[in-house]
């Protein structure tokens, strides 16, 4: 079964940190661009950060630049999203998605992906 599984979400106070993980099973992530997306209640899903398949290029939404870092470990078939200095407005369900050979624009902006995870809840509140 081909799937992506996110983990690492939870409740954190403003200013805190979390690290999300996205593990692929049934396929290898080596040739896939991977993205993290989020959707808050009543809002559209937005691309948070994406990482390319070959050159490791990255992109970030303006709202998270300087606070979030995306990385990948192909040996573990895993992509991470390190989230620092979290704010209440970061509260959302976070999803990872994968698209073979996609550009960062196609994945992160157009949100075209072949595989989506089920999501993990991140709540930033005091």
Secondary structure as GFF3:
##gff-version 3
##sequence-region A 1 126
A	DSSP	beta_strand	3	7	.	.	.	ID=ss1
A	DSSP	beta_strand	10	12	.	.	.	ID=ss2
A	DSSP	beta_strand	18	25	.	.	.	ID=ss3
A	DSSP	beta_strand	32	39	.	.	.	ID=ss4
A	DSSP	beta_strand	46	51	.	.	.	ID=ss5
A	DSSP	beta_strand	58	60	.	.	.	ID=ss6
A	DSSP	beta_strand	68	73	.	.	.	ID=ss7
A	DSSP	three_ten_helix	74	76	.	.	.	ID=ss8
A	DSSP	beta_strand	78	83	.	.	.	ID=ss9
A	DSSP	three_ten_helix	88	90	.	.	.	ID=ss10
A	DSSP	beta_strand	92	100	.	.	.	ID=ss11
A	DSSP	alpha_helix	104	104	.	.	.	ID=ss12
A	DSSP	pi_helix	105	109	.	.	.	ID=ss13
A	DSSP	beta_strand	115	116	.	.	.	ID=ss14
A	DSSP	beta_strand	120	124	.	.	.	ID=ss15
###
